[in-house]
């Protein structure tokens, strides 16, 4: 007699423990980096710490627990609404008195005392929506109508809003994660290759039209050309990483964060710190998309900090300042735990 399929199992303890360790380690690194703000501005330190702990850790922890206990398969029917909500929130960043502009970019929403970046919700929404679409069209994903068209519509609408903010890095990581999902779903390689070529051309055009992007590429190719200008952040990041050696200087001992590293709790955080299985296509694609998003974003942050790719404004998962990013990342871990609890044994 064939044993019944086990639809619900206990939590994936090893995975959960690793995630908890990463979160704790990230908070320690964040605290060390934030000491630089305490030395310069105690009020700023308090505000970012509260944001990181209250919005990020507490709300994210609750989301992780709730989503890990929910059946992820129920998500599929609601992914269009989640995507629509994420698009609406992202569009609201352009509305006066609701959208908050910092450093020339309209990427934040201000709702009373709470400010957050809807791009983090948009990343999750795009992954979930595409997973549902591809799962429902597994036999047509290799066609233009079944694979390329839905990807172009979903990613294109999200990327358009992000590029207008502008948030080129957010649009790029969403596009790369979506391409990985298309490949995992069975998309044709020449389709993917064609999209990559179009994407490279679009980035080149954007760099030509936007000086700050061109500065990133110029700094990447010639990092020593302007050490006090466009190359300043990369130079100071490399100094911080190099001065720490293999083991680092120790908790709270970084020198660069106190006066030299720009945005020590954001883009330069790494300088301070030195196969999904599922019982159904939706779960598998959702897990693949989330893993690609988390790993890809972390890779881009670290690689840009040490000069392997042009500078990126993407946060380092579990570490960089940003309560929204931490909360959504923990929510994504909750979804992965939900998928792992319903794996076939």
ROVO-198621 format. One record per residue (C-alpha): residue in one letter; y, z, x; residue number from 0. Coordinates in steps of 0.02 Angstrom, whole numbers, plus 50000, padded with zeros to 5 digits. Layout:
ROVO-198621
+-----+-------+-------+-------+-----+
! res !     Y !     Z !     X !   n !
+-----+-------+-------+-------+-----+
!   A !     Y !     Z !     X ! NUM !
...
+-----+-------+-------+-------+-----+
END
This chain:
ROVO-198621
+-----+-------+-------+-------+-----+
! res !     Y !     Z !     X !   n !
+-----+-------+-------+-------+-----+
!   X ! 50000 ! 50000 ! 50000 !   0 !
!   X ! 50170 ! 49948 ! 50070 !   1 !
!   X ! 50289 ! 50097 ! 50089 !   2 !
!   X ! 50450 ! 50084 ! 49989 !   3 !
!   X ! 50609 ! 50031 ! 50074 !   4 !
!   X ! 50713 ! 50181 ! 50122 !   5 !
!   X ! 50884 ! 50149 ! 50049 !   6 !
!   X ! 50969 ! 50308 ! 50107 !   7 !
!   X ! 50944 ! 50404 ! 50267 !   8 !
!   X ! 51030 ! 50545 ! 50358 !   9 !
!   X ! 51185 ! 50513 ! 50459 !  10 !
!   X ! 51167 ! 50425 ! 50626 !  11 !
!   X ! 51191 ! 50583 ! 50729 !  12 !
!   X ! 51198 ! 50505 ! 50904 !  13 !
!   X ! 51329 ! 50378 ! 50848 !  14 !
!   X ! 51431 ! 50514 ! 50760 !  15 !
!   X ! 51425 ! 50627 ! 50913 !  16 !
!   X ! 51484 ! 50486 ! 51026 !  17 !
!   X ! 51627 ! 50448 ! 50907 !  18 !
!   X ! 51677 ! 50633 ! 50900 !  19 !
!   X ! 51676 ! 50639 ! 51090 !  20 !
!   X ! 51787 ! 50485 ! 51098 !  21 !
!   X ! 51909 ! 50559 ! 50973 !  22 !
!   X ! 51918 ! 50726 ! 51066 !  23 !
!   X ! 51939 ! 50637 ! 51232 !  24 !
!   X ! 52073 ! 50526 ! 51156 !  25 !
!   X ! 52170 ! 50675 ! 51089 !  26 !
!   X ! 52164 ! 50758 ! 51260 !  27 !
!   X ! 52231 ! 50601 ! 51342 !  28 !
!   X ! 52362 ! 50582 ! 51206 !  29 !
!   X ! 52418 ! 50762 ! 51232 !  30 !
!   X ! 52430 ! 50736 ! 51419 !  31 !
!   X ! 52533 ! 50578 ! 51392 !  32 !
!   X ! 52643 ! 50662 ! 51261 !  33 !
!   X ! 52693 ! 50798 ! 51385 !  34 !
!   X ! 52815 ! 50670 ! 51452 !  35 !
!   X ! 52904 ! 50672 ! 51285 !  36 !
!   X ! 52905 ! 50862 ! 51285 !  37 !
!   X ! 52993 ! 50860 ! 51453 !  38 !
!   X ! 53124 ! 50738 ! 51388 !  39 !
!   X ! 53137 ! 50775 ! 51202 !  40 !
!   X ! 53048 ! 50921 ! 51119 !  41 !
!   X ! 53087 ! 50860 ! 50943 !  42 !
!   X ! 53009 ! 50691 ! 50976 !  43 !
!   X ! 52854 ! 50775 ! 51046 !  44 !
!   X ! 52835 ! 50880 ! 50890 !  45 !
!   X ! 52856 ! 50733 ! 50772 !  46 !
!   X ! 52731 ! 50621 ! 50861 !  47 !
!   X ! 52606 ! 50764 ! 50879 !  48 !
!   X ! 52615 ! 50805 ! 50693 !  49 !
!   X ! 52597 ! 50620 ! 50649 !  50 !
!   X ! 52446 ! 50603 ! 50763 !  51 !
!   X ! 52360 ! 50761 ! 50703 !  52 !
!   X ! 52405 ! 50764 ! 50519 !  53 !
!   X ! 52405 ! 50581 ! 50471 !  54 !
!   X ! 52285 ! 50523 ! 50604 !  55 !
!   X ! 52155 ! 50658 ! 50632 !  56 !
!   X ! 52155 ! 50753 ! 50467 !  57 !
!   X ! 52175 ! 50606 ! 50347 !  58 !
!   X ! 52064 ! 50497 ! 50456 !  59 !
!   X ! 51931 ! 50631 ! 50465 !  60 !
!   X ! 51929 ! 50648 ! 50275 !  61 !
!   X ! 51918 ! 50458 ! 50258 !  62 !
!   X ! 51773 ! 50454 ! 50382 !  63 !
!   X ! 51677 ! 50587 ! 50285 !  64 !
!   X ! 51707 ! 50506 ! 50114 !  65 !
!   X ! 51669 ! 50327 ! 50168 !  66 !
!   X ! 51514 ! 50378 ! 50266 !  67 !
!   X ! 51441 ! 50449 ! 50105 !  68 !
!   X ! 51490 ! 50301 ! 49995 !  69 !
!   X ! 51377 ! 50151 ! 49972 !  70 !
!   X ! 51465 ! 50015 ! 50072 !  71 !
!   X ! 51389 ! 49882 ! 49957 !  72 !
!   X ! 51510 ! 49936 ! 49821 !  73 !
!   X ! 51651 ! 49877 ! 49934 !  74 !
!   X ! 51610 ! 49693 ! 49913 !  75 !
!   X ! 51677 ! 49679 ! 49735 !  76 !
!   X ! 51841 ! 49764 ! 49781 !  77 !
!   X ! 51881 ! 49674 ! 49943 !  78 !
!   X ! 51998 ! 49547 ! 49858 !  79 !
!   X ! 52102 ! 49690 ! 49787 !  80 !
!   X ! 52106 ! 49779 ! 49955 !  81 !
!   X ! 52163 ! 49618 ! 50038 !  82 !
!   X ! 52297 ! 49590 ! 49905 !  83 !
!   X ! 52360 ! 49768 ! 49927 !  84 !
!   X ! 52366 ! 49748 ! 50116 !  85 !
!   X ! 52463 ! 49584 ! 50100 !  86 !
!   X ! 52586 ! 49669 ! 49980 !  87 !
!   X ! 52613 ! 49817 ! 50097 !  88 !
!   X ! 52640 ! 49701 ! 50244 !  89 !
!   X ! 52765 ! 49598 ! 50144 !  90 !
!   X ! 52860 ! 49757 ! 50100 !  91 !
!   X ! 52906 ! 49780 ! 50283 !  92 !
!   X ! 53040 ! 49647 ! 50254 !  93 !
!   X ! 53118 ! 49740 ! 50107 !  94 !
!   X ! 53277 ! 49838 ! 50151 !  95 !
!   X ! 53265 ! 50028 ! 50138 !  96 !
!   X ! 53075 ! 50017 ! 50130 !  97 !
!   X ! 53035 ! 49919 ! 50285 !  98 !
!   X ! 53084 ! 50002 ! 50449 !  99 !
!   X ! 53140 ! 49897 ! 50596 ! 100 !
!   X ! 53114 ! 49964 ! 50772 ! 101 !
!   X ! 53152 ! 49866 ! 50931 ! 102 !
!   X ! 53185 ! 49708 ! 50832 ! 103 !
!   X ! 53018 ! 49708 ! 50739 ! 104 !
!   X ! 52990 ! 49744 ! 50554 ! 105 !
!   X ! 52817 ! 49821 ! 50566 ! 106 !
!   X ! 52836 ! 49991 ! 50482 ! 107 !
!   X ! 52852 ! 50057 ! 50305 ! 108 !
!   X ! 52953 ! 50214 ! 50271 ! 109 !
!   X ! 52897 ! 50310 ! 50117 ! 110 !
!   X ! 52996 ! 50470 ! 50119 ! 111 !
!   X ! 52950 ! 50570 ! 50275 ! 112 !
!   X ! 52797 ! 50461 ! 50307 ! 113 !
!   X ! 52804 ! 50303 ! 50412 ! 114 !
!   X ! 52654 ! 50192 ! 50443 ! 115 !
!   X ! 52606 ! 50018 ! 50500 ! 116 !
!   X ! 52521 ! 49916 ! 50362 ! 117 !
!   X ! 52448 ! 49799 ! 50493 ! 118 !
!   X ! 52309 ! 49926 ! 50523 ! 119 !
!   X ! 52260 ! 49917 ! 50339 ! 120 !
!   X ! 52277 ! 49728 ! 50346 ! 121 !
!   X ! 52152 ! 49716 ! 50490 ! 122 !
!   X ! 52021 ! 49811 ! 50392 ! 123 !
!   X ! 52058 ! 49714 ! 50232 ! 124 !
!   X ! 52037 ! 49544 ! 50317 ! 125 !
!   X ! 51871 ! 49596 ! 50395 ! 126 !
!   X ! 51803 ! 49665 ! 50231 ! 127 !
!   X ! 51861 ! 49515 ! 50127 ! 128 !
!   X ! 51789 ! 49387 ! 50248 ! 129 !
!   X ! 51625 ! 49484 ! 50256 ! 130 !
!   X ! 51611 ! 49474 ! 50066 ! 131 !
!   X ! 51656 ! 49289 ! 50063 ! 132 !
!   X ! 51536 ! 49238 ! 50201 ! 133 !
!   X ! 51396 ! 49346 ! 50130 ! 134 !
!   X ! 51413 ! 49259 ! 49962 ! 135 !
!   X ! 51412 ! 49087 ! 50045 ! 136 !
!   X ! 51283 ! 49107 ! 50182 ! 137 !
!   X ! 51209 ! 48935 ! 50147 ! 138 !
!   X ! 51380 ! 48851 ! 50152 ! 139 !
!   X ! 51462 ! 48942 ! 50298 ! 140 !
!   X ! 51423 ! 48796 ! 50414 ! 141 !
!   X ! 51527 ! 48680 ! 50305 ! 142 !
!   X ! 51715 ! 48660 ! 50303 ! 143 !
!   X ! 51727 ! 48722 ! 50123 ! 144 !
!   X ! 51612 ! 48869 ! 50146 ! 145 !
!   X ! 51671 ! 48931 ! 50316 ! 146 !
!   X ! 51829 ! 48856 ! 50388 ! 147 !
!   X ! 51930 ! 48845 ! 50227 ! 148 !
!   X ! 51912 ! 49028 ! 50171 ! 149 !
!   X ! 51941 ! 49086 ! 50350 ! 150 !
!   X ! 52098 ! 48980 ! 50363 ! 151 !
!   X ! 52166 ! 49042 ! 50196 ! 152 !
!   X ! 52132 ! 49227 ! 50227 ! 153 !
!   X ! 52178 ! 49236 ! 50410 ! 154 !
!   X ! 52320 ! 49111 ! 50391 ! 155 !
!   X ! 52408 ! 49211 ! 50255 ! 156 !
!   X ! 52389 ! 49373 ! 50353 ! 157 !
!   X ! 52443 ! 49293 ! 50517 ! 158 !
!   X ! 52596 ! 49212 ! 50438 ! 159 !
!   X ! 52666 ! 49380 ! 50384 ! 160 !
!   X ! 52627 ! 49460 ! 50551 ! 161 !
!   X ! 52709 ! 49319 ! 50650 ! 162 !
!   X ! 52866 ! 49338 ! 50545 ! 163 !
!   X ! 52881 ! 49524 ! 50588 ! 164 !
!   X ! 52846 ! 49475 ! 50732 ! 165 !
!   X ! 52675 ! 49546 ! 50778 ! 166 !
!   X ! 52586 ! 49412 ! 50880 ! 167 !
!   X ! 52457 ! 49535 ! 50948 ! 168 !
!   X ! 52404 ! 49590 ! 50774 ! 169 !
!   X ! 52384 ! 49410 ! 50718 ! 170 !
!   X ! 52284 ! 49370 ! 50875 ! 171 !
!   X ! 52158 ! 49513 ! 50859 ! 172 !
!   X ! 52131 ! 49473 ! 50674 ! 173 !
!   X ! 52101 ! 49290 ! 50716 ! 174 !
!   X ! 51980 ! 49329 ! 50857 ! 175 !
!   X ! 51881 ! 49453 ! 50751 ! 176 !
!   X ! 51872 ! 49327 ! 50609 ! 177 !
!   X ! 51806 ! 49192 ! 50726 ! 178 !
!   X ! 51672 ! 49311 ! 50786 ! 179 !
!   X ! 51621 ! 49344 ! 50607 ! 180 !
!   X ! 51612 ! 49157 ! 50571 ! 181 !
!   X ! 51497 ! 49137 ! 50721 ! 182 !
!   X ! 51389 ! 49284 ! 50663 ! 183 !
!   X ! 51378 ! 49210 ! 50488 ! 184 !
!   X ! 51312 ! 49045 ! 50555 ! 185 !
!   X ! 51469 ! 48940 ! 50574 ! 186 !
!   X ! 51458 ! 48782 ! 50678 ! 187 !
!   X ! 51511 ! 48795 ! 50859 ! 188 !
!   X ! 51620 ! 48639 ! 50854 ! 189 !
!   X ! 51714 ! 48714 ! 50706 ! 190 !
!   X ! 51745 ! 48872 ! 50805 ! 191 !
!   X ! 51794 ! 48774 ! 50960 ! 192 !
!   X ! 51917 ! 48670 ! 50860 ! 193 !
!   X ! 51998 ! 48828 ! 50789 ! 194 !
!   X ! 52013 ! 48901 ! 50963 ! 195 !
!   X ! 52102 ! 48745 ! 51024 ! 196 !
!   X ! 52221 ! 48751 ! 50875 ! 197 !
!   X ! 52251 ! 48935 ! 50908 ! 198 !
!   X ! 52291 ! 48905 ! 51092 ! 199 !
!   X ! 52412 ! 48768 ! 51042 ! 200 !
!   X ! 52494 ! 48882 ! 50914 ! 201 !
!   X ! 52515 ! 49021 ! 51044 ! 202 !
!   X ! 52592 ! 48897 ! 51164 ! 203 !
!   X ! 52715 ! 48839 ! 51031 ! 204 !
!   X ! 52757 ! 49018 ! 50985 ! 205 !
!   X ! 52789 ! 49060 ! 51168 ! 206 !
!   X ! 52906 ! 48911 ! 51182 ! 207 !
!   X ! 53002 ! 48966 ! 51027 ! 208 !
!   X ! 53005 ! 49152 ! 51066 ! 209 !
!   X ! 53071 ! 49207 ! 51236 ! 210 !
!   X ! 52984 ! 49376 ! 51235 ! 211 !
!   X ! 52815 ! 49290 ! 51225 ! 212 !
!   X ! 52860 ! 49172 ! 51365 ! 213 !
!   X ! 52913 ! 49323 ! 51468 ! 214 !
!   X ! 52739 ! 49397 ! 51444 ! 215 !
!   X ! 52654 ! 49242 ! 51511 ! 216 !
!   X ! 52778 ! 49227 ! 51654 ! 217 !
!   X ! 52751 ! 49409 ! 51701 ! 218 !
!   X ! 52563 ! 49385 ! 51693 ! 219 !
!   X ! 52570 ! 49235 ! 51810 ! 220 !
!   X ! 52704 ! 49309 ! 51924 ! 221 !
!   X ! 52696 ! 49499 ! 51907 ! 222 !
!   X ! 52806 ! 49531 ! 52059 ! 223 !
!   X ! 52944 ! 49410 ! 52012 ! 224 !
!   X ! 53051 ! 49536 ! 51915 ! 225 !
!   X ! 52988 ! 49713 ! 51951 ! 226 !
!   X ! 53142 ! 49795 ! 51875 ! 227 !
!   X ! 53146 ! 49683 ! 51721 ! 228 !
!   X ! 53005 ! 49595 ! 51628 ! 229 !
!   X ! 52875 ! 49652 ! 51756 ! 230 !
!   X ! 52927 ! 49834 ! 51752 ! 231 !
!   X ! 52796 ! 49898 ! 51630 ! 232 !
!   X ! 52651 ! 49811 ! 51716 ! 233 !
!   X ! 52707 ! 49870 ! 51887 ! 234 !
!   X ! 52723 ! 50051 ! 51833 ! 235 !
!   X ! 52556 ! 50043 ! 51741 ! 236 !
!   X ! 52468 ! 49979 ! 51897 ! 237 !
!   X ! 52552 ! 50115 ! 52001 ! 238 !
!   X ! 52492 ! 50248 ! 51878 ! 239 !
!   X ! 52314 ! 50182 ! 51874 ! 240 !
!   X ! 52307 ! 50159 ! 52063 ! 241 !
!   X ! 52380 ! 50330 ! 52105 ! 242 !
!   X ! 52247 ! 50417 ! 52000 ! 243 !
!   X ! 52104 ! 50346 ! 52102 ! 244 !
!   X ! 51928 ! 50351 ! 52030 ! 245 !
!   X ! 51934 ! 50527 ! 51957 ! 246 !
!   X ! 52118 ! 50532 ! 51909 ! 247 !
!   X ! 52245 ! 50669 ! 51947 ! 248 !
!   X ! 52184 ! 50788 ! 51814 ! 249 !
!   X ! 52241 ! 50839 ! 51641 ! 250 !
!   X ! 52429 ! 50847 ! 51628 ! 251 !
!   X ! 52455 ! 50796 ! 51809 ! 252 !
!   X ! 52508 ! 50616 ! 51785 ! 253 !
!   X ! 52679 ! 50584 ! 51864 ! 254 !
!   X ! 52715 ! 50414 ! 51788 ! 255 !
!   X ! 52719 ! 50471 ! 51608 ! 256 !
!   X ! 52863 ! 50590 ! 51637 ! 257 !
!   X ! 52995 ! 50466 ! 51690 ! 258 !
!   X ! 52930 ! 50295 ! 51741 ! 259 !
!   X ! 52803 ! 50229 ! 51615 ! 260 !
!   X ! 52887 ! 50150 ! 51463 ! 261 !
!   X ! 52803 ! 50200 ! 51299 ! 262 !
!   X ! 52678 ! 50319 ! 51385 ! 263 !
!   X ! 52595 ! 50360 ! 51219 ! 264 !
!   X ! 52588 ! 50180 ! 51161 ! 265 !
!   X ! 52557 ! 50020 ! 51255 ! 266 !
!   X ! 52531 ! 50104 ! 51424 ! 267 !
!   X ! 52412 ! 50241 ! 51366 ! 268 !
!   X ! 52267 ! 50179 ! 51474 ! 269 !
!   X ! 52374 ! 50197 ! 51628 ! 270 !
!   X ! 52385 ! 50383 ! 51588 ! 271 !
!   X ! 52200 ! 50400 ! 51549 ! 272 !
!   X ! 52138 ! 50287 ! 51682 ! 273 !
!   X ! 51221 ! 49753 ! 50864 ! 274 !
!   X ! 51237 ! 49808 ! 50703 ! 275 !
!   X ! 51086 ! 49811 ! 50590 ! 276 !
!   X ! 51103 ! 49810 ! 50401 ! 277 !
!   X ! 50991 ! 49775 ! 50251 ! 278 !
!   X ! 51103 ! 49636 ! 50181 ! 279 !
!   X ! 51223 ! 49501 ! 50244 ! 280 !
!   X ! 51380 ! 49590 ! 50184 ! 281 !
!   X ! 51336 ! 49748 ! 50280 ! 282 !
!   X ! 51290 ! 49651 ! 50436 ! 283 !
!   X ! 51450 ! 49547 ! 50435 ! 284 !
!   X ! 51558 ! 49697 ! 50393 ! 285 !
!   X ! 51484 ! 49795 ! 50538 ! 286 !
!   X ! 51501 ! 49647 ! 50655 ! 287 !
!   X ! 51683 ! 49622 ! 50608 ! 288 !
!   X ! 51727 ! 49806 ! 50630 ! 289 !
!   X ! 51641 ! 49817 ! 50799 ! 290 !
!   X ! 51728 ! 49658 ! 50857 ! 291 !
!   X ! 51895 ! 49728 ! 50799 ! 292 !
!   X ! 51874 ! 49896 ! 50886 ! 293 !
!   X ! 51803 ! 49828 ! 51049 ! 294 !
!   X ! 51920 ! 49677 ! 51054 ! 295 !
!   X ! 52075 ! 49782 ! 51026 ! 296 !
!   X ! 52024 ! 49909 ! 51159 ! 297 !
!   X ! 51984 ! 49769 ! 51281 ! 298 !
!   X ! 52152 ! 49686 ! 51254 ! 299 !
!   X ! 52246 ! 49850 ! 51278 ! 300 !
!   X ! 52157 ! 49899 ! 51439 ! 301 !
!   X ! 52154 ! 49723 ! 51511 ! 302 !
!   X ! 52339 ! 49698 ! 51482 ! 303 !
!   X ! 52379 ! 49865 ! 51562 ! 304 !
!   X ! 52292 ! 49817 ! 51725 ! 305 !
!   X ! 52355 ! 49638 ! 51725 ! 306 !
!   X ! 52198 ! 49542 ! 51675 ! 307 !
!   X ! 52284 ! 49464 ! 51524 ! 308 !
!   X ! 52468 ! 49454 ! 51470 ! 309 !
!   X ! 52543 ! 49618 ! 51407 ! 310 !
!   X ! 52486 ! 49670 ! 51234 ! 311 !
!   X ! 52564 ! 49787 ! 51108 ! 312 !
!   X ! 52396 ! 49834 ! 51031 ! 313 !
!   X ! 52354 ! 50020 ! 51031 ! 314 !
!   X ! 52203 ! 50089 ! 51122 ! 315 !
!   X ! 52080 ! 50147 ! 50989 ! 316 !
!   X ! 52070 ! 50339 ! 50971 ! 317 !
!   X ! 52198 ! 50364 ! 51109 ! 318 !
!   X ! 52367 ! 50279 ! 51084 ! 319 !
!   X ! 52505 ! 50358 ! 50982 ! 320 !
!   X ! 52497 ! 50305 ! 50800 ! 321 !
!   X ! 52431 ! 50409 ! 50657 ! 322 !
!   X ! 52398 ! 50254 ! 50551 ! 323 !
!   X ! 52292 ! 50173 ! 50687 ! 324 !
!   X ! 52190 ! 50331 ! 50715 ! 325 !
!   X ! 52163 ! 50361 ! 50529 ! 326 !
!   X ! 52108 ! 50182 ! 50494 ! 327 !
!   X ! 51996 ! 50182 ! 50649 ! 328 !
!   X ! 51909 ! 50340 ! 50586 ! 329 !
!   X ! 51892 ! 50259 ! 50415 ! 330 !
!   X ! 51809 ! 50109 ! 50498 ! 331 !
!   X ! 51688 ! 50225 ! 50587 ! 332 !
!   X ! 51648 ! 50301 ! 50417 ! 333 !
!   X ! 51603 ! 50128 ! 50350 ! 334 !
!   X ! 51491 ! 50096 ! 50501 ! 335 !
!   X ! 51404 ! 50263 ! 50470 ! 336 !
!   X ! 51378 ! 50214 ! 50288 ! 337 !
!   X ! 51297 ! 50050 ! 50343 ! 338 !
!   X ! 51185 ! 50140 ! 50469 ! 339 !
!   X ! 51128 ! 50264 ! 50335 ! 340 !
!   X ! 51062 ! 50122 ! 50228 ! 341 !
!   X ! 50970 ! 50025 ! 50362 ! 342 !
!   X ! 50790 ! 49971 ! 50332 ! 343 !
!   X ! 50664 ! 50066 ! 50436 ! 344 !
+-----+-------+-------+-------+-----+
END
